[in-house]
Amino acid sequence: MNTGFKRVLALTIFAALLALALAACGGESDDEATTADTVQEPVSAPAAEPTAAPEGVEGPASEPAPTVEPTAAPTEEPAAPRQTGEVDGITFIVGEGSEATFSVGEELRNLPLPIVAVMRTEELSGEVHLDGRESRVSIDLQTLSSDQAFRDRWTRNRLFGQHPTGTFILPDATPLPDGFTNGDTVETQVTGTLELLGQTFPVTFDIQARDDGDVVVILGKTTFTWDDFGIEKPTAPSVVSLEDEVTVNVLISARPG
């Protein structure tokens, strides 16, 4: 083998070895790059934005939020109107429309003829029971008035100044007269006690009564003498005389309470 051929063969072998070495170096670089690329800090993916449904395609229907339906407050049934004749468990309140009058024959010096002096008041209060319970009716005696100022002053200041109230007490109004529960006007008689001037006296009233459903009307009438209640007959310079007997009328207008 000549010298030139040997030289060419040696160069060829050297070139092949160099190519292999370069290839080996290049492979290591690619691996390192790949590894470097892999060890990157993780990047959080963006949150998915809701997308509208394509045109013509209905998206999923969202359920409405639950709502609390308002409920109407319970309403009380109106009480049925009281029927005429119903008395059990009912309290009748004495009030507007009631009146008491006291009448006595009187002779005055400046008048030629006797007159009937009348004193009245509408200030009555109390409760009436027609089912066997006690009834009490009070009269404000300080509100009695007449057509004579001197008579009013004497009655309020001297007669009833220390005891301004008179109260009639009826323990039991039963049995009720026939016809009363039908709305008829009935007549009867009741006996109770009168608290007057710090004392208690028996008193009997003649009664007319009627039940109109929305109101019970009672008219009581009695008479008494001054001696019955231990009252000294009133005297005054302008009064010649007073009769012994005094007439009392008590009109009671009582509504179911």
VMD Tcl script that draws the C-alpha trace (Angstrom):
set ca {
  {0.00 0.00 0.00}
  {1.48 3.25 -1.05}
  {2.00 6.12 1.31}
  {-0.72 8.38 -0.23}
  {-3.42 5.83 0.09}
  {-2.54 5.24 3.74}
  {-2.77 8.94 4.46}
  {-6.25 9.22 2.89}
  {-7.50 6.19 4.84}
  {-6.25 7.66 8.12}
  {-8.04 10.99 7.45}
  {-11.24 9.17 6.66}
  {-11.15 7.17 9.89}
  {-10.39 10.37 11.92}
  {-13.29 12.17 10.29}
  {-15.70 9.35 11.18}
  {-14.56 9.32 14.80}
  {-14.98 13.11 15.01}
  {-18.52 12.89 13.63}
  {-19.44 10.28 16.21}
  {-18.02 12.43 19.02}
  {-19.95 15.50 17.81}
  {-23.13 13.46 17.59}
  {-22.67 12.26 21.11}
  {-22.16 15.83 22.40}
  {-25.26 17.06 20.52}
  {-27.48 14.38 22.07}
  {-26.48 15.37 25.58}
  {-27.33 19.05 24.90}
  {-30.80 18.17 23.65}
  {-31.49 16.11 26.79}
  {-30.34 18.91 29.05}
  {-32.53 21.41 27.18}
  {-35.49 19.11 27.46}
  {-34.91 18.68 31.17}
  {-34.58 22.41 31.69}
  {-37.77 23.01 29.81}
  {-39.58 20.45 31.96}
  {-38.55 21.95 35.34}
  {-40.48 25.19 34.78}
  {-42.71 26.67 37.53}
  {-46.28 25.56 36.96}
  {-48.55 28.18 35.44}
  {-52.13 28.14 36.72}
  {-54.65 27.78 34.00}
  {-57.13 30.66 33.65}
  {-60.64 30.06 34.96}
  {-63.00 29.02 32.28}
  {-65.34 31.82 31.30}
  {-68.99 30.89 30.78}
  {-69.82 30.82 27.15}
  {-73.16 31.72 25.73}
  {-75.11 28.97 24.11}
  {-74.85 29.01 20.32}
  {-77.62 30.89 18.57}
  {-80.73 28.78 18.21}
  {-79.68 26.39 21.00}
  {-81.18 26.94 24.44}
  {-78.72 26.73 27.26}
  {-79.40 24.92 30.52}
  {-82.11 26.69 32.46}
  {-80.91 28.08 35.80}
  {-83.13 27.21 38.75}
  {-84.72 30.31 40.39}
  {-83.72 31.11 43.94}
  {-86.25 29.83 46.45}
  {-88.64 32.52 47.71}
  {-90.78 32.63 50.84}
  {-94.34 33.38 49.98}
  {-95.92 35.87 52.41}
  {-98.73 34.38 54.40}
  {-101.70 36.46 55.39}
  {-102.10 37.05 59.12}
  {-104.96 35.03 60.56}
  {-108.03 37.14 60.99}
  {-110.42 36.73 63.88}
  {-113.95 35.94 63.02}
  {-116.22 38.82 64.02}
  {-118.27 37.99 67.06}
  {-121.83 37.10 66.24}
  {-124.28 39.75 67.39}
  {-126.03 38.94 70.63}
  {-129.52 37.64 70.15}
  {-132.47 38.93 72.15}
  {-132.90 36.86 75.28}
  {-129.26 35.68 75.59}
  {-128.17 36.48 79.15}
  {-125.92 33.66 80.37}
  {-122.38 34.89 81.02}
  {-123.12 38.35 79.63}
  {-122.32 41.56 81.52}
  {-124.46 44.55 80.58}
  {-122.64 47.86 81.04}
  {-124.65 50.82 82.29}
  {-123.89 53.92 80.24}
  {-125.17 56.46 77.74}
  {-128.92 56.94 77.81}
  {-129.24 56.30 81.55}
  {-130.79 58.87 83.88}
  {-131.97 59.20 87.49}
  {-134.56 61.74 88.73}
  {-135.68 62.63 92.24}
  {-138.99 64.49 92.58}
  {-140.63 66.05 95.62}
  {-143.52 68.45 96.15}
  {-142.31 71.86 97.27}
  {-143.82 75.22 98.20}
  {-141.72 78.37 97.83}
  {-142.33 81.77 99.39}
  {-142.12 83.66 96.13}
  {-144.52 81.34 94.26}
  {-148.26 81.29 94.89}
  {-148.74 77.58 94.09}
  {-146.87 74.41 95.08}
  {-144.50 72.94 92.52}
  {-142.72 69.63 91.98}
  {-139.01 70.07 92.44}
  {-137.05 67.72 90.16}
  {-133.36 66.95 90.39}
  {-131.71 64.78 87.75}
  {-128.40 63.35 86.62}
  {-127.18 61.21 83.74}
  {-124.04 60.10 85.60}
  {-124.90 56.46 86.20}
  {-122.47 53.57 86.02}
  {-122.27 49.90 86.89}
  {-123.01 46.41 85.64}
  {-126.25 44.50 85.23}
  {-126.42 40.70 85.21}
  {-129.54 38.78 84.29}
  {-128.15 35.27 84.86}
  {-128.16 35.11 88.65}
  {-125.05 37.16 89.34}
  {-125.05 40.37 91.38}
  {-125.89 43.70 89.72}
  {-124.64 47.10 90.94}
  {-125.74 50.52 89.69}
  {-124.19 53.72 91.09}
  {-125.41 57.32 90.85}
  {-123.11 60.33 91.15}
  {-125.13 62.47 93.57}
  {-122.76 65.43 93.18}
  {-124.03 65.90 89.61}
  {-127.69 66.26 90.57}
  {-129.07 69.52 89.22}
  {-132.39 71.37 89.04}
  {-133.76 74.74 88.01}
  {-132.79 76.36 91.31}
  {-129.16 77.13 92.22}
  {-129.81 77.25 95.97}
  {-131.41 73.76 95.84}
  {-128.41 72.37 93.93}
  {-125.91 73.84 96.39}
  {-127.78 72.51 99.40}
  {-128.05 69.00 97.89}
  {-124.41 68.78 96.83}
  {-122.81 70.46 99.84}
  {-125.01 69.74 102.85}
  {-126.96 66.60 101.93}
  {-124.40 64.56 99.96}
  {-121.18 66.47 100.60}
  {-119.58 63.63 102.61}
  {-121.14 60.75 100.63}
  {-121.23 61.67 96.93}
  {-122.37 58.29 95.59}
  {-125.46 56.17 95.99}
  {-125.35 52.51 94.92}
  {-128.21 50.07 94.41}
  {-127.25 46.39 94.73}
  {-129.42 43.57 93.42}
  {-128.11 40.13 94.42}
  {-130.10 38.18 91.83}
  {-132.47 39.29 89.06}
  {-133.72 35.79 88.25}
  {-136.18 34.36 87.48}
  {-136.75 36.66 84.52}
  {-140.39 37.50 83.73}
  {-142.12 35.58 80.96}
  {-141.77 37.32 77.63}
  {-138.58 39.17 78.44}
  {-136.40 36.80 76.41}
  {-138.72 37.34 73.44}
  {-138.17 41.10 73.40}
  {-141.48 41.96 75.05}
  {-141.85 44.77 77.57}
  {-142.36 43.14 80.94}
  {-143.20 44.31 84.43}
  {-141.80 42.93 87.66}
  {-140.57 43.95 91.08}
  {-137.07 43.64 92.53}
  {-135.79 44.17 96.06}
  {-132.19 45.02 96.85}
  {-130.17 47.30 99.07}
  {-129.24 50.95 98.70}
  {-125.90 52.20 100.00}
  {-126.51 55.85 100.86}
  {-124.96 58.31 103.30}
  {-122.69 55.61 104.67}
  {-125.57 53.27 105.51}
  {-127.43 50.40 103.84}
  {-131.19 50.40 103.37}
  {-133.61 47.88 101.79}
  {-135.28 49.27 98.67}
  {-137.92 47.80 96.35}
  {-138.30 48.99 92.76}
  {-141.24 48.46 90.40}
  {-139.61 47.55 87.09}
  {-140.44 47.80 83.42}
  {-137.84 46.17 81.18}
  {-137.25 45.27 77.55}
  {-134.45 43.44 75.75}
  {-133.74 44.97 72.33}
  {-130.72 42.79 71.57}
  {-128.12 45.53 71.34}
  {-129.36 47.21 74.53}
  {-131.42 46.31 77.58}
  {-133.66 49.12 78.84}
  {-134.84 49.07 82.46}
  {-137.05 51.65 84.15}
  {-137.26 51.39 87.94}
  {-139.56 53.42 90.15}
  {-139.74 53.71 93.92}
  {-140.69 56.16 96.65}
  {-139.21 56.88 100.04}
  {-139.69 59.29 102.90}
  {-136.99 61.31 104.57}
  {-137.43 59.21 107.69}
  {-136.81 55.98 105.71}
  {-133.20 57.05 105.21}
  {-132.82 58.93 108.46}
  {-132.58 62.26 106.62}
  {-133.80 65.43 108.30}
  {-136.23 67.17 106.01}
  {-134.38 69.99 104.22}
  {-135.25 73.55 105.15}
  {-134.26 76.88 103.63}
  {-135.42 80.52 104.01}
  {-137.06 80.46 100.58}
  {-138.90 77.15 101.21}
  {-142.26 77.13 102.96}
  {-142.63 73.34 103.00}
  {-141.56 70.04 101.47}
  {-143.65 66.92 101.12}
  {-142.54 63.86 103.05}
  {-142.50 61.51 100.06}
  {-139.81 61.56 97.38}
  {-140.30 59.78 94.05}
  {-137.30 58.18 92.37}
  {-137.15 57.10 88.71}
  {-134.05 55.34 87.44}
  {-133.72 54.68 83.71}
  {-130.96 52.21 82.90}
  {-129.57 51.75 79.42}
  {-127.23 48.76 79.49}
  {-125.30 47.27 76.56}
  {-123.63 43.87 76.43}
  {-119.94 44.25 77.20}
}
mol new
graphics top color blue
foreach p $ca { graphics top sphere $p radius 0.5 }
foreach p [lrange $ca 0 end-1] q [lrange $ca 1 end] { graphics top cylinder $p $q radius 0.2 }
display resetview
